[in-house]
Every structure is written in structure tokens, then in C-alpha cells.
Amino acid sequence: MSKSGMMSVTGSPLPARAALNKLWAGLMLEELARLGVKHVCIAPGSRSTPLTLAASDNDRLTLHTHFDERGLGFMALGLAKASGEPVAVVVTSGTAVANLLPAVAESGLTGEKLVLLTSDRPHELIQCGANQAIRQHGIFSDHVTEFHDLPSPTQDISPGWLLTTIDSAMYQQKVRGGSVHFNCHYPEPLYGEEQDFSSYLTPVQDWWADGKPYTHYHQAMSEQAVINPESLAEFACSKGVVIAGRMAPGELTLVAALAEKMGWPLLADPQAGGSSDWAGFDVWMQNELCRQHIEQAEVVLQFGGRLVSKRLLQFIGSHQWQQYWLVDPLDGRLDPAHRRSHRVQAAIGNWAEQACELLGEVFTSPSVGWAEGLKRASSAYFHLLAEQNDQLTEISLAANLPKWLPEQTELFLGNSLIVRLLDMCGQLPQTATFANRGASGIDGLIATAAGVQRARQAPLLCLLGDTSLLYDLNSLALLKSSPRPIVVLVTNNDGGAIFDMLPVPDAKKDALYRMPHGLEFSHAAAMFGMDYHKPETLPEAEQACRQGLIQPGATLIEVQTPPGQSGQMLKSLFAEVKHAALL
């Protein structure tokens, strides 16, 4: 047989192989677009050429690029987190795929919908010494909701099979959330001319013409009432606490309305997107009289999981509740204390709104206002805090920053010390607030914030620590061309100051835990074309923050504080609050 007539292992002549690779990739991306994918995040690579070119050719899709696959995965996570929609990720073969694992693990815990389109060598080139080939089959283990190892494209397999494979996985994602993974084996050549596949596509020509998904799934199950009115009324007549954890933008307003109707205190986590008159509970709960007062609670109604405050988690876990209700849209367990509970899987805002309606306008709990005294305790605590914070420290920053935000500013909160300081010392405004509090890692935070802003198209303040910024420094490249204001405010305490609050061995704290680096970030800001400010006082920090959040583009604000300062200040604050007359 002549070289031009040589057949491939897939049953297609070699000149048609590149075109068939791209055809399969195009079918996949077209079906994904019909199923709600609007954004595709792409890293450079040759093996992924079929997917990259097919995505570029689909005018339904908006493309985002990054040279670092780890950051790319987190940017996609941010887009999915802020939009609530599935986001596709395209990478080449080898360790490029492995770099997606941190973002995939986070999505597996918090439900963001990533569609992983990873490129791979054909099966015959795996584990035989071929370049850039690793074992990609099942690489994400059970961190993904669904996995399909697709064969090399071949005309021996109907295009209908490929479309139904996509549809089945995406339906599972719609029901369960999390990531789905399609591992795509592409043989060479990867580049070539278009070919006529009209005969091969005949079975799906109706699908191609009508613009609708190939498979329509419908859940034909009997619907039960989301809330039992009698159970709710009995529950609401107790002395209770409402806890607001992670929730979608706007849902806190509905939860707060329900708490007010029941006459219960509202303890709002920083991820809830706002605060309440009982703010600062992580600190004032250390006061003996305040703790005794809150322990009068008989029941708890919690919205959203993965709370920041350890004291609140300890309170939930150690108290003998008559009933414990937890509402969250995700399935699975969200109570680390494993208490006997009433677990409701529902959209938080919808459930809270329905509960308000069921209780009715005339409902009055016999326990209404039972925790009003703790409002006064919160107010007294913040008055005490204000008296101590005229210098620029991490604590004064957390206490004052919420007052500096222009309207429409949204928040992305890093992990480690900064989010705990906001929980302890801040009174956050009601605004869309995002965080990676599934695995609570410090990796990929800049990239996630970039994805959040691209989805939300609003001014964004990203708060994080110095080690977190160092970890994701190259993702600053994603911010430099932002058309809207984005401020990265980094608190630089020369290492992991969170360990000052933990009982790690003092003799080994610096060398093995805090790991001081002695770096500052002015050159990083210059490298990535960002405005840079290093305020020395609270008024300077306020001015830099306000200005950065009204001007287009990216600003880096570095608040540098002495190592160990925050830990010592918090310990002093806790000691003072413990014995203060707050009630």
C-alpha cells in the first residue's frame, strides 16, 4: 500500500486523522455549549490542538488563557464559583493534567462545576517511553463526579455515542455538582486540512440543525414539600440560633429576614456576604457571661457549611441541641461533629423565603429576642476594639477595612490568618463574597479571584497573606489587563503568622512552620504592570484602597507588619475581652 493510502489504527487515512480529531473535539464543545458552558480556559500545548482550535471556532464560547495549568484550573474555579455555571478547562498531556488537581479537589468539596478536557497520547504510546506521557486514566480519583476515558477518534464509533457520553456526564454534574473529566486520546498528526465528514455525521444531522442538546433528561419523581409547616412552627418556638455560612450572593438578606421573624440571633460567617448585630462572636464568646447567655439556645438552624470560626464550631459540636437543622444545596455531610440532625438539601435563599412565608406575618415566638443582650455585648466589644486600633496593624486593618469599600465592591477572601481576623474583628458589608473554603488551601487564590471578577464584572477586593501571594505570584499576570478595578491587599508579616495562634513548638516555629522569607512585593507589582502602594498609616491604607477600587486596572497594596505582632495582639485582646463587662 502506498504511503498516501496508509491506514491508521483508528480506521481513518492518516491525512484525515487531524481533521477527525478536531471534528470530535468540535462535537464535544458544541454539545457542552448547548448544555450551558460559556467559558473555556485554555493553557498552551500541542496535544490539545484539536480542543483548542474547536473552542476558538465556536462563537458561543468565551476563551480565557493562562500559561500555568495550576493557575488556569483555579481561574476556571473562580468563573464557575461566581457564575454558578459549568466552565471548561483545556490542557495538554502529561503533568499539565496533574497541575489541575488542587482546583479539582476544591470543586469536589464545594460543588463548582468544572469540565476537564485533558489531552492524552493514544493508548499505544502510554508507558512505553513516549514523550510527555503519564498515566492520566483516573488521575483525579474520586475528586471528580464523573470520568470518561475517551478512545482515539474513529469513524467506527457513531457521533451519537460521543454526544450521549457528554450528556450523561453533564447530567450527573447538574444533579451532584463538582467536576467531570473527559480524557481525550489524540493520535498524530494534530494539524491538517479540513475534511468532508458529512456521511459520518448523517445520524446527528437533526441535532446539528436544531441547536438543542442531543439528550433531554427529565426527573419524573414525586415532589415532596420542602418544609413541613407543623415541624417548622414547633422548631421556631424554641430558643434558637441562626448560623449563616457559605451562601450565594443575595441569600443573606433572606436568611436575616427569617432570623428576625423568629427573633433569633444571627451569627454570620465572613463567607455569608455580610454581617449582623451579633458580629465578633468568635471573640465575645470567650467572655464567660456571654458564653453562658448563648448556651441558653435549644436549637440551631445553620445555612451553609465550612465555617471559619473554630469557637463557633466548638459551640455547635459540644452543645446538647434539642434539634439541629442544616440547609445547604450540596449533598453529603457538612457537620464535622456528626450530630444527629435534620439535613435539608435545598437552595438556601429559596428555603429561607419559603420558611418566612409559612410562618406568616402574625407569627411570634415565645422566645423572641432572647439574645438581645448579646447585641449589646457585640457593640461593647467593637467599642473596646476601636479604642485600641489607631495604628496600622493587621487587626486594625480588619476592623476598619469594611468601612472603606465603595458601593458595588465585591470581596474575595484568602485563607489562613486574614479571613480569621475579619471574622473576629470585622463587620463586613452586605456584598457578594467569595472564598476557597473547601480544602481551605492557600494555593491558587489570585487565579480564583481573577476568575470571580471575570464572571461578575464588578470591582473586587482580594485579601490574602504574603505566603499565599508568593504561592500564586505568576497569576498576577491574569490581573494586569483587567478593565475593572481589582485590588490585591496583601498583609505581609514575613511568613505564616497563623502559626502564632497554634501550639506549635516555639523552638521550631520559624524554621519549620512560619518560614520567614524576608521579601516584599514592589518588584512583583512592577513586573506585572500593577499600581503599588505600601501605606504606613490607617489613613494612607484607606486612601490607597478607596482609590484602587474606583480606577480601572489592578492595584497591589502591601501592608507590612512585624512578625508575631498579630499573635501577641490577639492574645491580649482575648484576655481583655474574657474579663470585660460586655453584658
Sequence and secondary structure as in RCSB ss.txt:
>XXXX:A:sequence
MSKSGMMSVTGSPLPARAALNKLWAGLMLEELARLGVKHVCIAPGSRSTPLTLAASDNDRLTLHTHFDERGLGFM
ALGLAKASGEPVAVVVTSGTAVANLLPAVAESGLTGEKLVLLTSDRPHELIQCGANQAIRQHGIFSDHVTEFHDL
PSPTQDISPGWLLTTIDSAMYQQKVRGGSVHFNCHYPEPLYGEEQDFSSYLTPVQDWWADGKPYTHYHQAMSEQA
VINPESLAEFACSKGVVIAGRMAPGELTLVAALAEKMGWPLLADPQAGGSSDWAGFDVWMQNELCRQHIEQAEVV
LQFGGRLVSKRLLQFIGSHQWQQYWLVDPLDGRLDPAHRRSHRVQAAIGNWAEQACELLGEVFTSPSVGWAEGLK
RASSAYFHLLAEQNDQLTEISLAANLPKWLPEQTELFLGNSLIVRLLDMCGQLPQTATFANRGASGIDGLIATAA
GVQRARQAPLLCLLGDTSLLYDLNSLALLKSSPRPIVVLVTNNDGGAIFDMLPVPDAKKDALYRMPHGLEFSHAA
AMFGMDYHKPETLPEAEQACRQGLIQPGATLIEVQTPPGQSGQMLKSLFAEVKHAALL
>XXXX:A:secstr
  GGG B TTSSBHHHHHHHHHHHHHHHHHHHHHTT  EEEE   STTHHHHHHHHH TT EEEE S HHHHHHH
HHHHHHHH S EEEEE STHHHHTTHHHHHHHHHH   EEEEEEE  GGGSSSS TT    TTTTGGGEEEEEEE
    TTS HHHHHHHHHHHHHHHHHH SEEEEEEE  S         TTTTGGGHHHHHH S S           
SS HHHHHHHHTS EEEEE S  TTHHHHHHHHHHHHT  EEE GGGSS  TT  HHHHTTSHHHHHHHTT  EE
EEESS  S HHHHHHHHHS  SEEEEEESS S   TT    EEEES HHHHHHHHHHHH TT   TTTTTTHHHH
HHHHHHHHHHHHH  S  HHHHHHHGGGG  TT EEEE STHHHHHHHHH    SS EEE  SS  STTHHHHHH
HHHHHH S EEEEEEHHHHHHTGGGGGGTTT SS EEEEEEE SS GGGGGTT  GGGHIIIII      SHHHH
HHTT EEE  SSHHHHHHHHHHHTTSSSEEEEEEE  TTHHHHHHHHHHHHHHHS   
